[in-house]
Amino acid sequence: MFSRRIERELWEVRRGYRELQKKVQHLEEEESKTKAEGAATLKTKTERQNLILQVVMEVVTQQQAQMAKQRQQLHHILRKVSSVH
């Protein structure tokens, strides 16, 4: 009787251990998926921000060129005005 009881308890322990192993494996798989998804999301956000930055830099360059052109036009107008007086 005593050995059967121990045998039954050992069987329960083994079963519990197998269930625990399955749960741990499932959690590890979920963690791996979450890390991969997080990395993919981060990559997407980084690429998007990089694109936005490129567009902003292009706009800034265009505005600087436009300001330089307007500055030249203003100097030209000021020369004409000063030569008239």
ABEGO torsion letter per residue (X at the ends): XAAAAAAAAAAAAAAAAAAAAAAAAAAAAAAAAAAAAAAAAAAAAAAAAAAAAAAAAAAAAAAAAAAAAAAAAAAAAAAAAAAAX
